[in-house]
Amino acid sequence: QVQLVESGGGLVQAGGSLRLSCAASGSISSINDMGWYRQVPGKQRELVATISSGGSITHYADTVKGRFTISRDNARNTVYLQMNSLEPVDTAVYYCNAEIRPARFLSLANLYWGQGTQVTVAS
């Protein structure tokens, strides 16, 4: 019932920008950490950025630090990834991730993944 849906991916020229969104839907009690990962076919999924429940603590992979910004809007159960100065090496499927406690009596928090959104950076 709880799911994450990414949007905002697409094709962009090197040096351009994209803003990814990931909205959690369903019966949700609370959401803790949220984050973004990316994966290239044939390679392992790698961490891009994470953000704490209150939005005050963020972490970035060294490869994107200074270019990407993660943020969240708890009123909309949404996490964003602003990507600037995109490079061809950023081409990947981007997945959002969140630890969510469903709105069910005595339910425990679970880790959820979105289905991914393709980002392609052309040189």
N, C-alpha and C positions, 0 to 999 in steps of 0.2 A: 504493500500500500504506500509506503514511503519511497520516494524516488527523487533522483537528482537529474535535471535536464540542463545540458549546456547549450549555449547559443553564442553567436558572434564570430565564429570562425569564417575563413574564406581565403581568397587569394589576394596577396598584397605584394607590391614591389619592395625590394630591399630599401631600408630606411623608413618605411611606412609604419603605420600604427594600426592596431586592432584592439578592441575591448571585448573580452569574453565575459559572459554571464553564466551563472549556474544557480538555478532556483530549486530549492527543496519544496516538495509538495506532499500532501497526504496528512494524516493525523500525527502531528508532531508535538511532543511535550517540550523538548529543548534541543538545541544544537550546540555542541562544544566546538572543538577546533574544526576548521575547514581548510581546504588546500587545493592546489592545482598540481597535477602531474602531467608528463607528456611522454609519448612513446613513438618510436620510429619502428616500422616493420623489421623484424629480425633482431631487435635490441630490447633490452629491459626497460621497463617503465622507470622514469626518474622523477625525483621531486623537483618542482619548480618553485613553489612558495607555499607557506602556511600562515594562518592567522588565528589568533586566539578568540575565544568566545566574545570578549568585549572589544576586540579589534585593536587593542593596544600593543600586542606583541606579534611581530611578524618575523619570518625567516625566509631567506631567499637562497637559491642555488647561486654559487659564485658566477656561473655563466650568464645569469640574467640580472644580477644585482646592479642597480643603477639604471636599468632600462625598463624593468617590469615593476608594477605596483599592484599589490593585492589589497583589497578592501572588502567590506561586507556591510550589508544593510539588514540588520536583524528584524526589522519590521516587515521586510519582504522575504525573509529566509533566503537571502541571495548573497553569493560571493562573486566578486568581480576580479578580473585580471586585466589591467591596462598594460598593453605591450607596445612600447615605443622603440624606435631604432631597430626594427626587426631585421634579422639577417637570415640568409638561406639555411644556416645551421639550426634555426628555430623551427623549421618545418617539421611538423609532427602532429599526431592526434593528441589533443589536450583533454584531460579528464579531470573533473572536479571530484573532491573527496570530502566527506563530512562524517563526524561522529554524531549520531542522532539518537535521541531517546523517543521512541514512539509514544503517542498519547494513549497509553493503555495502562490499566492498573498494574503496578508492580513490574512493568516492562523495563528491561535493561537497555543501555545504549548499544548500538551496533554501528559498524563502519559501512558506509554506503558509497557507491561509485556511480558516476554518470556514465552514459554510453559514449561520450567523447565527441569532440568537434574538431574537424580538420583545419589546420592552419598551414598554408603553403606560402612561402616567401620566395619570390622569383628574383633572380639576379639579372 
